[in-house]
Amino acid sequence: MNQGSSLHGEFSSISPAEFFYRNRQMAGFGNPSQAVYSTVRELVENSIDACEEARRQPDVRVSIDEERSGIVRIMVSDNGTGVPYGEVPNAFARVLYGDKFTARQRRGTFGLGVTMAVLYGQITTDSPVIVLTQTSHTTGRSYQLLIDIKNNQPVILSDESHEREGPGTEVTIRLKGDLNRSRNRVYDYLQLTTVASPHANMELVINGSSVMRMGRWHQMLPAPTLASKPHPHGADLELLRRLVADTGERSLHDFLVESFQRMGTRTATRFLKFLSINPRQVVNTLSRGDLSRLSSALRSYDGLGRPDGKCLSPIGKDAFLTSVESVFAPSALTYGSRGPTEWSGNAFIVEGVAAIGTGARAADVPTLYRFANRVPLLYDSGEDVLTRMLKKVNWVKYGVGSTTPVSIFLHLCSTRIPFKAAGKQSIASLPEIEHEALSLLRELGRNLKKTLKGDERSVRDAQKKREFDKAMKQVAQFSAELAECDAIPSTAELVHRLFEVGYHV
């Protein structure tokens, strides 16, 4: 017995905080440079979400100071809703705790990012996170928090009244970071954030000096997203068991209608008839085998509509075009969109902008800017599904070549982004997303081709106009000499009228 115990070792479990303490590179905190960028990113995501919840145009200020060699202090403040005081300790000092687990589009995904920044700061500088927050109609409060890593619980060092100018939140984290190497990434991230969230205003202050203030390219706030019922194609066995447990003694027909979107009375009747199941059967009498059969049928059934798009918040044509034009000043733009559709029951939309002359280098493949749920993705582009689909397109066919600087801006919004890791930088390859992204890229390519052909025609027409103008001036001069006139008549208006009506020579 003792020998067996020594062979097998001692079994134990660890808390989520302990797991990410040991594997922090999975969440984007693998080195000092990436840690600065990831901390800014996570705090800014939360700030913009909080402002949109309050239906306010976001004003987000990012301040980064290098206190001494290798130690960086990052402070992000916003004008959002503020955090309910009873939730502050858990929201900032408990891993996998948050309000982002419903079926609607949010920038955050795992309830992990901010607490990972707090955890990284704690283990590299032994410093608490400082949270100053104020909700509407209340006085502000200031907290200093640490994480009990072993038990995944908050440790409250201080909790006191502290007013601020209006509702919102200010978070300060000290950590070991490389400001020199991360500075450009942070700048690019904030700049591209104003592209994906054109209603937001961003300010970046480094070592006391304002280095960037931009945004508010579009005045309209995005429509608020609504939590939606599950789509039947996402009904795995575990989801069905949970829904059944919450349903009680209802008929199977009523259970389907009330628990899922796109499952109306007629659709539920057709579906159960297809399965040859009694629609009046009480749902909590179904066996595990029955639920497994029901799950398989729901996930493969073709007679369902597209998912409800109210849970999604695409950037939209006007806002996307305006923001790209404001930041990059291209010579021509085109927009396209695909969806809403779904992968495993998760609704998604892919939208994009193709831009000519954005300062990008000319190449056979356009420069790609990736966004997921309005968040710019700056790392790990090589394995991303959007990058892979971009490289599958024959861009030469659409007139893109070594003399044409073209940029593509692709935004995937979904109730659940299939990130490849907790660092949220690369999107996994799924057939449904591949199909829609590739179709969108080809649509943008066709629009680009029309634009480039139009530009070529304009250049040719301008050259013809110059040649025709020169010839007409010579004709006018010779005619004046033959008529023995001192004044040579102007031909500019005649040439202009000829080309205005599309005359070609």
Backbone hydrogen bonds, N-H to C=O, Kabsch-Sander energy under -0.5 kcal/mol:
donor,donor_aa,acceptor,acceptor_aa,energy
5,S,1,M,-2.3
6,S,2,N,-2.2
7,L,3,Q,-1.8
8,H,4,G,-2.3
9,G,5,S,-1.8
11,F,9,G,-0.5
18,E,149,I,-0.6
19,F,15,S,-2.4
20,F,16,P,-2.3
21,Y,17,A,-1.8
22,R,18,E,-1.8
23,N,19,F,-1.4
24,R,21,Y,-0.5
26,M,23,N,-1.7
27,A,24,R,-1.2
28,G,25,Q,-1.3
29,F,24,R,-1.7
35,A,31,N,-2.2
36,V,32,P,-1.4
37,Y,33,S,-1.6
38,S,34,Q,-3.1
39,T,35,A,-2.3
40,V,36,V,-2.2
41,R,37,Y,-2.6
42,E,38,S,-2.6
43,L,39,T,-2.1
44,V,40,V,-2.6
45,E,41,R,-2.6
46,N,42,E,-1.9
47,S,43,L,-2.0
48,I,44,V,-2.6
49,D,45,E,-2.2
50,A,46,N,-2.3
51,C,47,S,-2.0
52,E,48,I,-2.4
53,E,49,D,-2.2
54,A,50,A,-1.5
55,R,52,E,-1.0
56,R,51,C,-2.7
60,V,58,P,-0.5
60,V,201,N,-2.6
61,R,77,S,-2.2
62,V,203,E,-3.0
63,S,61,R,-0.5
63,S,75,M,-3.1
64,I,205,V,-2.9
65,D,73,R,-2.5
67,E,65,D,-0.9
67,E,71,I,-1.4
68,R,71,I,-1.1
71,I,68,R,-2.6
72,V,70,G,-0.5
72,V,175,L,-3.1
73,R,65,D,-3.2
74,I,72,V,-0.5
74,I,173,I,-2.8
75,M,63,S,-2.8
76,V,171,V,-2.1
77,S,61,R,-2.2
78,D,169,T,-1.8
87,E,84,P,-2.1
88,V,84,P,-0.9
88,V,85,Y,-0.6
91,A,87,E,-2.9
92,F,88,V,-1.9
93,A,89,P,-1.6
94,R,90,N,-0.8
96,L,111,G,-1.3
97,Y,94,R,-0.6
97,Y,111,G,-1.3
104,R,102,T,-2.0
105,Q,311,C,-2.9
116,M,112,L,-2.0
117,A,113,G,-1.8
118,V,114,V,-2.4
119,L,115,T,-2.7
120,Y,116,M,-2.7
121,G,117,A,-2.4
122,Q,118,V,-2.3
123,I,119,L,-2.3
124,T,120,Y,-1.5
125,T,121,G,-2.0
126,D,122,Q,-1.5
127,S,121,G,-0.8
129,V,145,L,-2.2
130,I,172,T,-2.3
131,V,129,V,-0.6
131,V,143,Y,-2.4
132,L,130,I,-0.5
132,L,170,E,-2.9
133,T,131,V,-0.5
133,T,141,R,-2.4
134,Q,168,G,-2.4
138,T,135,T,-1.3
141,R,133,T,-2.5
142,S,160,E,-3.3
143,Y,131,V,-2.7
144,Q,158,S,-1.8
145,L,129,V,-2.2
146,L,155,V,-2.3
148,D,153,Q,-3.5
149,I,147,I,-1.3
152,N,148,D,-1.6
153,Q,148,D,-1.3
155,V,146,L,-3.0
156,I,154,P,-0.5
157,L,144,Q,-2.8
157,L,155,V,-0.8
158,S,144,Q,-1.3
160,E,142,S,-2.3
162,H,140,G,-2.5
166,G,164,R,-1.7
168,G,134,Q,-2.5
170,E,132,L,-2.8
171,V,76,V,-2.4
172,T,130,I,-2.4
173,I,74,I,-2.6
175,L,72,V,-2.5
177,G,70,G,-1.7
177,G,175,L,-0.7
178,D,32,P,-0.9
179,L,177,G,-0.7
182,S,178,D,-1.4
183,R,179,L,-1.6
186,V,182,S,-2.5
187,Y,183,R,-2.2
188,D,184,N,-2.8
189,Y,185,R,-2.7
190,L,186,V,-2.4
191,Q,187,Y,-2.5
192,L,188,D,-2.8
193,T,189,Y,-1.8
194,T,190,L,-1.3
195,V,191,Q,-0.6
196,A,192,L,-2.1
197,S,193,T,-2.5
200,A,197,S,-2.4
201,N,58,P,-2.6
202,M,214,M,-3.2
203,E,60,V,-1.9
204,L,212,M,-2.6
205,V,62,V,-3.1
206,I,209,S,-2.6
207,N,64,I,-2.9
209,S,206,I,-1.9
211,V,204,L,-2.5
211,V,209,S,-0.6
212,M,204,L,-1.3
214,M,202,M,-2.2
216,R,200,A,-2.5
217,W,198,P,-1.1
218,H,198,P,-2.1
226,L,310,K,-1.8
228,S,103,A,-1.7
231,H,345,G,-0.6
234,G,231,H,-2.5
235,A,232,P,-1.9
236,D,234,G,-1.9
240,L,236,D,-2.3
241,R,237,L,-2.2
242,R,238,E,-2.0
243,L,239,L,-2.6
244,V,240,L,-2.7
245,A,241,R,-2.0
246,D,242,R,-1.4
247,T,243,L,-0.7
247,T,244,V,-0.9
248,G,244,V,-1.3
250,R,248,G,-1.7
252,L,281,Q,-2.1
253,H,279,P,-2.2
255,F,251,S,-2.4
256,L,252,L,-2.1
257,V,253,H,-2.0
258,E,254,D,-2.5
259,S,255,F,-1.7
260,F,256,L,-1.5
261,Q,230,P,-2.0
263,M,260,F,-0.7
268,A,264,G,-2.7
269,T,265,T,-2.0
270,R,266,R,-2.6
271,F,267,T,-2.5
272,L,268,A,-2.4
273,K,269,T,-2.0
274,F,270,R,-2.3
275,L,271,F,-1.6
276,S,272,L,-0.7
276,S,273,K,-0.5
277,I,272,L,-2.3
281,Q,278,N,-1.6
283,V,250,R,-3.1
285,T,282,V,-1.7
286,L,283,V,-1.5
291,L,287,S,-2.4
292,S,288,R,-2.1
293,R,289,G,-2.2
294,L,290,D,-2.6
295,S,291,L,-2.7
296,S,292,S,-2.2
297,A,293,R,-2.1
298,L,294,L,-2.6
299,R,295,S,-2.2
300,S,296,S,-1.0
301,Y,297,A,-1.2
304,L,302,D,-0.6
311,C,308,D,-0.7
312,L,309,G,-1.8
320,F,316,G,-2.6
321,L,317,K,-2.6
322,T,318,D,-2.3
323,S,319,A,-2.4
324,V,320,F,-2.3
325,E,321,L,-2.2
326,S,322,T,-2.2
327,V,323,S,-2.2
328,F,324,V,-2.7
329,A,324,V,-0.5
329,A,325,E,-1.5
331,S,356,I,-2.7
332,A,356,I,-1.1
334,T,354,A,-1.6
336,G,352,G,-2.2
338,R,350,V,-3.0
341,T,348,F,-2.3
343,W,346,N,-1.9
346,N,343,W,-2.5
347,A,345,G,-0.6
348,F,341,T,-2.6
349,I,413,C,-2.4
350,V,338,R,-2.4
351,E,411,H,-2.4
352,G,336,G,-2.6
353,V,409,F,-2.1
354,A,334,T,-2.5
355,A,407,S,-2.9
356,I,332,A,-2.3
357,G,405,P,-3.0
363,A,401,G,-0.5
363,A,404,T,-0.8
367,T,406,V,-2.3
369,Y,408,I,-2.8
370,R,377,L,-0.6
371,F,410,L,-1.8
372,A,375,V,-2.4
373,N,412,L,-2.6
375,V,372,A,-1.6
377,L,370,R,-2.3
378,L,376,P,-0.6
384,D,381,S,-1.2
385,V,427,I,-1.9
388,R,384,D,-2.2
389,M,385,V,-2.3
390,L,386,L,-1.9
391,K,387,T,-1.9
392,K,388,R,-0.8
393,V,389,M,-0.7
393,V,390,L,-0.8
395,W,393,V,-1.4
397,K,394,N,-0.9
398,Y,395,W,-1.1
399,G,396,V,-1.7
400,V,395,W,-2.2
401,G,399,G,-0.5
404,T,401,G,-1.7
406,V,404,T,-0.8
407,S,355,A,-2.7
408,I,367,T,-3.4
409,F,353,V,-2.9
410,L,369,Y,-2.6
410,L,408,I,-0.6
411,H,351,E,-3.1
412,L,371,F,-2.4
413,C,349,I,-2.5
413,C,411,H,-0.6
415,T,347,A,-1.7
419,F,417,I,-2.3
420,K,426,S,-2.7
423,G,26,M,-1.2
424,K,421,A,-1.8
428,A,418,P,-3.1
430,L,428,A,-0.7
434,E,430,L,-2.9
435,H,431,P,-2.5
436,E,432,E,-2.0
437,A,433,I,-2.7
438,L,434,E,-2.6
439,S,435,H,-2.2
440,L,436,E,-2.3
441,L,437,A,-2.5
442,R,438,L,-2.1
443,E,439,S,-1.9
444,L,440,L,-2.7
445,G,441,L,-2.3
446,R,442,R,-2.3
447,N,443,E,-2.1
448,L,444,L,-2.5
449,K,445,G,-2.4
450,K,446,R,-1.9
451,T,447,N,-2.1
452,L,448,L,-3.2
453,K,449,K,-2.6
454,G,450,K,-2.2
455,D,451,T,-2.3
456,E,452,L,-2.5
457,R,453,K,-2.6
458,S,454,G,-2.2
459,V,455,D,-2.3
460,R,456,E,-2.5
461,D,457,R,-2.9
462,A,458,S,-2.4
463,Q,459,V,-2.1
464,K,460,R,-2.7
465,K,461,D,-2.6
466,R,462,A,-2.1
467,E,463,Q,-2.3
468,F,464,K,-3.0
469,D,465,K,-2.5
470,K,466,R,-2.0
471,A,467,E,-2.2
472,M,468,F,-2.7
473,K,469,D,-2.0
474,Q,470,K,-1.7
475,V,471,A,-2.3
476,A,472,M,-2.7
477,Q,473,K,-2.3
478,F,474,Q,-2.6
479,S,475,V,-2.6
480,A,476,A,-2.2
481,E,477,Q,-2.0
482,L,478,F,-2.3
483,A,479,S,-2.1
484,E,481,E,-0.8
485,C,480,A,-3.0
495,V,491,T,-2.4
496,H,492,A,-2.5
497,R,493,E,-2.2
498,L,494,L,-2.2
499,F,495,V,-2.2
500,E,496,H,-1.8
501,V,497,R,-1.4
502,G,499,F,-1.1
503,Y,498,L,-2.2
